[in-house]
Amino acid sequence: MKIRILGAGPAGMYFASLMKRHDPSSDIVIYERSPRDATWGFGVVFSDRALEFLKADDKELHDYLAPHFENWPEITVVHNDTHVPVAGNGFASIGRLELLNLMHAFVERLGVRIEFESEINSLADLGPADLIVGANGAFSWLRAENEEKFGTTVDWRANRFIWYGTTKAFNSLTLTFRETEQGVFCAHHYRYKPDRSTFLVEVQDDTWHRVGFDTMSPEETTAFCERVFAKDLEGHAIISNHSQWRQFPAVWNERWSFENVVLLGDALRTAHFSIGSGTRLAMEDAVALFKGLRDCPTDIQAALQRFQQLRLPPMKKIWDAANVSIRWYEDMDRLVPSLSPVELAYSYMTRTGRVSHDDVRKRDPQLAAAYESLHPKEFA
Ligand SMILES: Cc1cc2nc3c(=O)[nH]c(=O)nc-3n(C[C@H](O)[C@H](O)[C@H](O)COP(=O)(O)OP(=O)(O)OC[C@H]3O[C@@H](n4cnc5c(N)ncnc54)[C@H](O)[C@@H]3O)c2cc1C
């Protein structure tokens, strides 16, 4: 089978590796606009559960990647100066560049060709193929140019975020909320290698305007964020890597393919970074598309239908949870001043509705007990 893939991100590369291992005679080329060693951003996280899925689906890749992860067993919620550890939530992280480099080596060893510095801007540039996979990320032109065929909706969310790094090595996945005169600042931060952490700063739109970030230079912006989180950074600098304020597009498609063209990963649907599942979802999409093609090897249309049928139910659950999570952060100017540190940690843990009080009790009995003691009538 002749397969052409747009984008060497986790979705495109993982799909290529599954197809090539299944059928070494398949002719697979991935076109990637960036050079081999270029990427944006810092680290990405996988929950323990996400890694379990990968282990179940693909032990070979799991065992290849696992030694490169940083691991920690808990989350910490910081409410101004009070730290609330939340047990029972294991996470692992890795630099995005390191993950991509490991994946490049993995797929190239199998015989998949990656054409770096090849920006493809029309289907005609790809030439004829049995299957064309649009794995070119959240801002996919392939999706944008075919919105009617895909039934695309893009919901731009109001909060502003900026993806930084820092040299401070944090010991757990931490959500730090700091109240300032202009509004609440939230940092999502975690170590992804021994001397580096991701440090993503998020604020509500009103706060962003009150601070005047719209007229600040990149250096002034970094310095402002360093002042807000000075106690957390403990003298370490924030590192910028073309970092700029962005808003999150919640992308969805009713139809995932037309003719022999299919979307995968962030091009197909985005999931807010606060649930830490974007890379996992992209890789699970790849597994489902592979299974569709394996089950219907001689009929591309049937295979693409099977892909959507297999993947829609589990993906929709996580996508819905991610969208509830987005809205929780869009309310932080109200939540943080009105909740105690324990209540904020509890509200964070239960924000998507997928974790019940019983679940909190199982994961972290101390947090559940502390919350119950603050709400005796509810638990009488
Ligand atoms: C701020 C932020 C934090 C995140 N944190 C996490 C996290 O902690 N954990 C997690 O799992 N996920 C996280 N994600 C999400 C994660 O990065 C994505 O969900 C994941 O990378 C999606 O994989 P993908 O392969 O679909 O797309 P991408 O990784 O975006 O890859 C798409 C590729 O296509 C290439 N491309 C685009 N256009 C063209 C073109 N015209 N021609 C050729 N190539 C092209 C791009 O260069 C890119 O390499 C985060 C995302 C953001 C924005």
Ligand as a Chemical Component Dictionary entry (heavy atoms), coordinates in Angstrom:
data_LIG
# 
_chem_comp.id                   LIG 
_chem_comp.type                 NON-POLYMER 
_chem_comp.pdbx_formal_charge   0 
_chem_comp.three_letter_code    LIG 
# 
loop_
_chem_comp_atom.comp_id 
_chem_comp_atom.atom_id 
_chem_comp_atom.alt_atom_id 
_chem_comp_atom.type_symbol 
_chem_comp_atom.charge 
_chem_comp_atom.model_Cartn_x 
_chem_comp_atom.model_Cartn_y 
_chem_comp_atom.model_Cartn_z 
_chem_comp_atom.pdbx_ordinal 
LIG C1  C1  C 0 0.887  24.342 25.371 1  
LIG C2  C2  C 0 0.708  22.898 25.058 2  
LIG C3  C3  C 0 1.050  21.947 26.002 3  
LIG C4  C4  C 0 0.893  20.600 25.726 4  
LIG N1  N1  N 0 1.193  19.701 26.692 5  
LIG C5  C5  C 0 0.975  18.403 26.473 6  
LIG C6  C6  C 0 1.222  17.433 27.468 7  
LIG O1  O1  O 0 1.683  17.736 28.558 8  
LIG N2  N2  N 0 0.974  16.117 27.194 9  
LIG C7  C7  C 0 0.489  15.746 25.993 10 
LIG O2  O2  O 0 0.304  14.559 25.791 11 
LIG N3  N3  N 0 0.253  16.643 25.022 12 
LIG C8  C8  C 0 0.475  17.961 25.233 13 
LIG N4  N4  N 0 0.200  18.868 24.261 14 
LIG C9  C9  C 0 -0.400 18.434 23.015 15 
LIG C10 C10 C 0 0.529  17.738 22.110 16 
LIG O3  O3  O 0 1.671  18.510 21.836 17 
LIG C11 C11 C 0 -0.248 17.413 20.829 18 
LIG O4  O4  O 0 -1.534 16.994 21.181 19 
LIG C12 C12 C 0 0.423  16.313 20.054 20 
LIG O5  O5  O 0 1.719  16.710 19.697 21 
LIG C13 C13 C 0 -0.382 16.009 18.799 22 
LIG O6  O6  O 0 0.356  15.239 17.930 23 
LIG P1  P1  P 0 0.133  15.357 16.364 24 
LIG O7  O7  O 0 1.109  14.408 15.748 25 
LIG O8  O8  O 0 -1.292 15.228 16.042 26 
LIG O9  O9  O 0 0.504  16.850 15.965 27 
LIG P2  P2  P 0 1.847  17.676 16.128 28 
LIG O10 O10 O 0 2.671  17.161 17.222 29 
LIG O11 O11 O 0 1.433  19.117 16.153 30 
LIG O12 O12 O 0 2.633  17.377 14.754 31 
LIG C14 C14 C 0 2.233  17.911 13.497 32 
LIG C15 C15 C 0 3.457  17.996 12.598 33 
LIG O13 O13 O 0 3.055  18.410 11.286 34 
LIG C16 C16 C 0 3.999  19.293 10.771 35 
LIG N5  N5  N 0 3.363  20.117 9.722  36 
LIG C17 C17 C 0 2.388  21.031 9.889  37 
LIG N6  N6  N 0 2.027  21.561 8.705  38 
LIG C18 C18 C 0 2.798  20.976 7.768  39 
LIG C19 C19 C 0 2.905  21.110 6.349  40 
LIG N7  N7  N 0 2.133  21.991 5.679  41 
LIG N8  N8  N 0 3.795  20.346 5.686  42 
LIG C20 C20 C 0 4.591  19.456 6.354  43 
LIG N9  N9  N 0 4.533  19.299 7.708  44 
LIG C21 C21 C 0 3.648  20.033 8.407  45 
LIG C22 C22 C 0 4.441  20.095 11.978 46 
LIG O14 O14 O 0 5.715  20.708 11.783 47 
LIG C23 C23 C 0 4.471  19.019 13.061 48 
LIG O15 O15 O 0 5.743  18.410 13.182 49 
LIG C24 C24 C 0 0.381  20.198 24.464 50 
LIG C25 C25 C 0 0.073  21.147 23.496 51 
LIG C26 C26 C 0 0.202  22.502 23.780 52 
LIG C27 C27 C 0 -0.169 23.504 22.720 53 
# 
loop_
_chem_comp_bond.comp_id 
_chem_comp_bond.atom_id_1 
_chem_comp_bond.atom_id_2 
_chem_comp_bond.value_order 
_chem_comp_bond.pdbx_ordinal 
LIG C1  C2  SING 1  
LIG C2  C3  SING 2  
LIG C2  C26 DOUB 3  
LIG C3  C4  DOUB 4  
LIG C4  N1  SING 5  
LIG C4  C24 SING 6  
LIG N1  C5  DOUB 7  
LIG C5  C6  SING 8  
LIG C5  C8  SING 9  
LIG C6  O1  DOUB 10 
LIG C6  N2  SING 11 
LIG N2  C7  SING 12 
LIG C7  O2  DOUB 13 
LIG C7  N3  SING 14 
LIG N3  C8  DOUB 15 
LIG C8  N4  SING 16 
LIG N4  C9  SING 17 
LIG N4  C24 SING 18 
LIG C9  C10 SING 19 
LIG C10 O3  SING 20 
LIG C10 C11 SING 21 
LIG C11 O4  SING 22 
LIG C11 C12 SING 23 
LIG C12 O5  SING 24 
LIG C12 C13 SING 25 
LIG C13 O6  SING 26 
LIG O6  P1  SING 27 
LIG P1  O7  DOUB 28 
LIG P1  O8  SING 29 
LIG P1  O9  SING 30 
LIG O9  P2  SING 31 
LIG P2  O10 DOUB 32 
LIG P2  O11 SING 33 
LIG P2  O12 SING 34 
LIG O12 C14 SING 35 
LIG C14 C15 SING 36 
LIG C15 O13 SING 37 
LIG C15 C23 SING 38 
LIG O13 C16 SING 39 
LIG C16 N5  SING 40 
LIG C16 C22 SING 41 
LIG N5  C17 SING 42 
LIG N5  C21 SING 43 
LIG C17 N6  DOUB 44 
LIG N6  C18 SING 45 
LIG C18 C19 SING 46 
LIG C18 C21 DOUB 47 
LIG C19 N7  SING 48 
LIG C19 N8  DOUB 49 
LIG N8  C20 SING 50 
LIG C20 N9  DOUB 51 
LIG N9  C21 SING 52 
LIG C22 O14 SING 53 
LIG C22 C23 SING 54 
LIG C23 O15 SING 55 
LIG C24 C25 DOUB 56 
LIG C25 C26 SING 57 
LIG C26 C27 SING 58 
# 
